[in-house]
Amino acid sequence: MFEYFYAGLQNHIGSLLRVVLILILWGIALRVVQQGIPRLREALVARQNDNESGQRIRTLSRVVRYSLNVLITIVAVLLMLGEFGISVAPLLGAAGVAGIAIGFGAQNLVKDYFSGFFLLLEDQVRIGDVVEAGGKGGLVEELTLRYLKLRDYSGNVHFVPNGNITTVTNMSMGFAYAVIDASIAYGEDIDQAIAVMRRTGEEISLDPAYANKFLEPLEIAGVENWADSAVVIRCRFKVAPLAQWDVRREYLRRLKNAFDKEGIEIPYPHMKVIMEQSDSAAA
């Protein structure tokens, strides 16, 4: 009797020690993933020649780290259940059946994961991009298999489920265009205005504070429209990603000063009123 009790105690102690060992290894594995993935990510980013590849690596590393954490936790739980004498095979079979049932009941969730997987696979969105997706726009702060996290200019945070994303407009992939429509009065010389616009474009491109933002010189398309009280001249700069808004604002500021200096009128909406008198009133 004592020998039977002693053998059972040894078995329980052995199982307990193995469970403790599993927990220790589980903690070590999670720590390795938490610290190793960021270091590997930064090492790979440092070897890239462009910022876009680095952003893609940062985006993928988050998903890889999350997936590894889930996988390690599942393996640890299954091993501990086995140590407690719970058969894992029936649980796996039940999990498969439950997974099918959950799949039918949570089709939107499955759709989110599939959509998120292809967003990452096709490199449509990366952390740090400015995009419009799912009816919302903003800076991408986080991209998971489940949702896309955007922060707009007002600081509002939008969580867009990947399954709701049918079209992605990425405004910071590769390069961008700063498009400017300059309006002048009908009485002004169009060629003179274009010359001033071109000169202002050369000045801003030579400014050390903005020179690294430009990829190509100013391109003037010409007269874009005859508006109600203005002639609209369109131009654009090819600039680095995310630089289009800063370049556009600074160019408009400089162009306003240049037009004022050259005496080129920038029109504003106005109305001309003609008063007519009858013959009796004139007499």
C-alpha positions as CSV (number, residue, x, y, z in Angstrom):
1,M,0.0,0.0,0.0
2,F,2.8,2.4,0.9
3,E,4.6,1.5,-2.2
4,Y,1.5,2.2,-4.3
5,F,1.1,5.6,-2.6
6,Y,4.7,6.4,-3.0
7,A,4.6,5.6,-6.7
8,G,1.5,7.7,-7.2
9,L,3.2,10.6,-5.3
10,Q,6.2,10.3,-7.5
11,N,4.0,10.4,-10.6
12,H,2.2,13.5,-9.4
13,I,5.5,15.2,-8.4
14,G,6.9,14.3,-11.8
15,S,3.9,15.8,-13.6
16,L,4.0,18.9,-11.5
17,L,7.7,19.4,-12.2
18,R,7.0,18.9,-15.9
19,V,4.2,21.5,-15.8
20,V,6.5,23.9,-14.1
21,L,9.1,23.2,-16.7
22,I,6.5,23.9,-19.5
23,L,5.6,27.2,-17.8
24,I,9.2,28.2,-17.6
25,L,9.9,27.3,-21.2
26,W,6.6,29.1,-22.2
27,G,7.8,32.3,-20.5
28,I,11.2,32.0,-22.0
29,A,9.8,31.5,-25.5
30,L,7.4,34.5,-25.1
31,R,10.3,36.6,-23.9
32,V,12.5,35.5,-26.9
33,V,9.7,36.5,-29.3
34,Q,9.0,39.8,-27.6
35,Q,12.7,40.8,-27.7
36,G,14.0,38.8,-30.6
37,I,11.5,39.9,-33.2
38,P,12.1,43.7,-32.7
39,R,15.8,43.2,-32.9
40,L,15.6,41.1,-36.0
41,R,13.2,43.7,-37.5
42,E,15.5,46.6,-36.9
43,A,18.5,44.6,-38.3
44,L,16.5,43.9,-41.4
45,V,15.3,47.5,-41.7
46,A,18.9,48.8,-41.4
47,R,19.9,46.7,-44.4
48,Q,17.1,48.1,-46.7
49,N,17.9,50.7,-49.2
50,D,14.5,52.5,-49.1
51,N,12.0,53.5,-46.4
52,E,9.2,51.6,-48.0
53,S,10.8,48.2,-47.5
54,G,11.5,49.1,-43.9
55,Q,7.9,50.0,-43.3
56,R,6.7,46.7,-44.8
57,I,9.1,44.8,-42.5
58,R,7.8,46.7,-39.5
59,T,4.2,45.9,-40.4
60,L,4.8,42.2,-41.0
61,S,6.9,41.9,-37.8
62,R,3.9,42.8,-35.7
63,V,1.7,40.2,-37.3
64,V,4.5,37.5,-37.0
65,R,5.0,38.3,-33.3
66,Y,1.3,38.1,-32.6
67,S,1.0,34.8,-34.4
68,L,4.0,33.3,-32.7
69,N,2.7,34.3,-29.3
70,V,-0.7,32.6,-30.0
71,L,1.0,29.5,-31.3
72,I,3.4,29.2,-28.4
73,T,0.5,29.6,-25.9
74,I,-1.6,26.9,-27.6
75,V,1.3,24.4,-27.6
76,A,2.0,25.1,-23.9
77,V,-1.6,24.7,-23.0
78,L,-1.9,21.4,-24.9
79,L,1.3,20.0,-23.2
80,M,0.0,20.9,-19.7
81,L,-3.3,19.3,-20.4
82,G,-1.4,16.1,-21.4
83,E,0.5,16.2,-18.1
84,F,-2.8,16.4,-16.2
85,G,-4.0,13.2,-18.0
86,I,-6.4,14.9,-20.3
87,S,-6.3,13.4,-23.8
88,V,-5.4,16.0,-26.4
89,A,-6.7,14.1,-29.4
90,P,-10.4,14.4,-28.6
91,L,-9.9,18.0,-27.8
92,L,-8.3,18.6,-31.2
93,G,-11.2,16.8,-32.8
94,A,-13.7,18.8,-30.9
95,A,-11.8,22.0,-31.7
96,G,-12.1,21.1,-35.4
97,V,-15.8,20.6,-35.2
98,A,-16.2,23.7,-33.1
99,G,-14.1,25.6,-35.6
100,I,-16.4,24.7,-38.4
101,A,-19.4,25.8,-36.4
102,I,-17.8,29.0,-35.4
103,G,-16.8,29.6,-39.0
104,F,-20.4,29.5,-40.1
105,G,-21.5,31.6,-37.2
106,A,-18.7,34.2,-37.5
107,Q,-18.3,34.7,-41.2
108,N,-17.5,38.3,-40.8
109,L,-14.7,37.5,-38.5
110,V,-13.3,35.0,-40.9
111,K,-13.7,37.5,-43.7
112,D,-11.7,40.1,-41.7
113,Y,-8.8,37.6,-41.2
114,F,-8.7,36.7,-44.9
115,S,-8.8,40.3,-46.0
116,G,-6.1,41.3,-43.5
117,F,-3.9,38.4,-44.8
118,F,-4.1,39.6,-48.4
119,L,-3.6,43.3,-47.3
120,L,-0.3,42.2,-45.9
121,L,0.6,39.7,-48.6
122,E,0.0,42.2,-51.4
123,D,1.7,45.1,-49.5
124,Q,-1.2,47.4,-49.9
125,V,-0.9,49.1,-46.6
126,R,2.0,49.6,-44.2
127,I,2.4,51.3,-40.8
128,G,3.1,55.0,-41.3
129,D,1.2,55.3,-44.6
130,V,-1.7,57.7,-45.0
131,V,-4.6,55.9,-46.6
132,E,-8.4,56.0,-47.1
133,A,-10.1,52.7,-46.4
134,G,-13.5,51.6,-45.3
135,G,-14.8,55.2,-45.6
136,K,-12.2,56.5,-43.2
137,G,-8.8,58.2,-43.8
138,G,-5.8,58.8,-41.7
139,L,-2.3,57.7,-40.7
140,V,-1.9,53.9,-40.3
141,E,-0.8,53.2,-36.7
142,E,-1.5,49.5,-36.6
143,L,-2.4,46.7,-39.0
144,T,-3.4,43.3,-37.8
145,L,-5.2,40.4,-39.4
146,R,-8.4,41.6,-37.8
147,Y,-8.5,45.4,-38.2
148,L,-6.8,48.6,-39.5
149,K,-6.1,51.3,-37.0
150,L,-6.2,54.9,-38.5
151,R,-5.6,58.3,-36.8
152,D,-7.0,61.3,-38.7
153,Y,-5.7,64.9,-38.7
154,S,-8.0,65.8,-35.7
155,G,-6.5,63.0,-33.6
156,N,-9.6,60.7,-33.9
157,V,-8.7,57.0,-34.0
158,H,-10.7,54.7,-36.4
159,F,-10.7,50.9,-36.2
160,V,-11.7,49.6,-39.6
161,P,-12.4,45.8,-39.8
162,N,-10.5,44.4,-42.7
163,G,-13.6,42.7,-44.0
164,N,-15.2,46.1,-44.6
165,I,-12.3,47.3,-46.8
166,T,-13.1,47.0,-50.5
167,T,-10.9,49.8,-51.8
168,V,-7.6,51.2,-50.4
169,T,-6.4,54.6,-51.5
170,N,-2.7,54.8,-50.4
171,M,-1.4,58.4,-50.6
172,S,2.1,57.6,-49.5
173,M,3.3,54.7,-51.6
174,G,6.5,55.3,-53.7
175,F,5.9,59.0,-54.3
176,A,3.2,61.7,-54.3
177,Y,2.2,64.8,-56.2
178,A,1.5,68.1,-54.7
179,V,-1.2,69.5,-57.0
180,I,-1.7,73.3,-56.9
181,D,-4.4,75.3,-58.7
182,A,-3.5,79.0,-58.9
183,S,-6.2,81.5,-59.8
184,I,-5.5,84.8,-61.5
185,A,-7.9,87.5,-62.7
186,Y,-9.0,87.6,-66.4
187,G,-7.2,90.8,-67.0
188,E,-3.8,89.4,-66.0
189,D,-1.1,88.1,-68.4
190,I,-1.2,84.3,-68.2
191,D,2.4,83.9,-69.5
192,Q,3.7,86.2,-66.9
193,A,1.8,84.4,-64.1
194,I,3.2,81.0,-65.3
195,A,6.7,82.5,-65.3
196,V,6.2,83.7,-61.7
197,M,4.9,80.2,-60.7
198,R,7.9,78.6,-62.3
199,R,10.4,80.9,-60.6
200,T,8.7,80.4,-57.3
201,G,8.9,76.6,-57.8
202,E,12.7,76.9,-58.4
203,E,13.1,79.0,-55.3
204,I,11.4,76.5,-53.0
205,S,13.2,73.5,-54.5
206,L,16.5,75.2,-53.7
207,D,15.6,75.9,-50.1
208,P,17.6,73.5,-47.8
209,A,14.5,73.1,-45.6
210,Y,12.5,71.6,-48.6
211,A,15.1,70.4,-51.1
212,N,15.0,66.8,-49.9
213,K,11.3,66.6,-50.4
214,F,11.4,67.1,-54.2
215,L,11.9,64.3,-56.7
216,E,11.3,66.3,-59.9
217,P,11.1,70.0,-60.9
218,L,7.8,71.9,-61.1
219,E,5.5,70.7,-63.8
220,I,3.0,73.2,-65.1
221,A,0.0,71.7,-66.9
222,G,-1.4,75.0,-68.1
223,V,-4.8,76.6,-67.9
224,E,-7.1,74.2,-66.2
225,N,-10.4,76.1,-66.1
226,W,-12.2,79.3,-66.8
227,A,-13.9,79.9,-63.5
228,D,-16.6,82.6,-62.8
229,S,-14.1,85.2,-61.9
230,A,-10.7,83.6,-62.4
231,V,-8.4,81.8,-64.8
232,V,-7.2,78.6,-63.0
233,I,-3.6,77.5,-63.8
234,R,-2.7,74.0,-62.6
235,C,0.8,72.8,-61.7
236,R,2.3,70.0,-59.6
237,F,5.4,68.8,-57.8
238,K,6.6,65.2,-57.7
239,V,7.6,64.8,-54.0
240,A,8.6,62.1,-51.5
241,P,5.8,60.2,-49.7
242,L,3.9,62.3,-47.1
243,A,5.5,65.5,-48.3
244,Q,2.8,66.7,-50.6
245,W,0.8,68.6,-48.0
246,D,3.8,70.5,-46.6
247,V,5.1,71.4,-50.1
248,R,1.7,72.6,-51.2
249,R,1.2,74.9,-48.2
250,E,4.6,76.4,-48.5
251,Y,4.3,76.9,-52.3
252,L,0.9,78.6,-51.9
253,R,2.4,81.0,-49.3
254,R,5.3,81.9,-51.5
255,L,3.2,82.2,-54.6
256,K,0.9,84.6,-52.9
257,N,3.8,86.9,-51.9
258,A,5.2,86.6,-55.5
259,F,1.9,87.5,-57.1
260,D,1.6,90.5,-54.8
261,K,5.1,91.6,-55.6
262,E,4.5,91.4,-59.4
263,G,1.1,93.0,-59.1
264,I,-0.8,90.0,-60.4
265,E,-4.3,90.1,-59.1
266,I,-5.6,87.1,-57.2
267,P,-9.4,87.4,-57.8
268,Y,-12.1,86.9,-55.2
269,P,-15.9,86.4,-55.9
270,H,-17.6,89.7,-56.6
271,M,-20.7,91.0,-58.2
272,K,-21.1,93.9,-60.7
273,V,-24.4,95.8,-60.3
274,I,-25.6,98.1,-63.2
275,M,-28.3,100.7,-62.2
276,E,-30.7,101.7,-65.0
277,Q,-33.0,104.7,-64.9
278,S,-36.2,105.4,-66.8
279,D,-36.5,108.4,-69.1
280,S,-38.9,110.2,-66.7
281,A,-36.6,109.6,-63.7
282,A,-33.6,111.0,-65.7
283,A,-35.6,114.2,-66.6
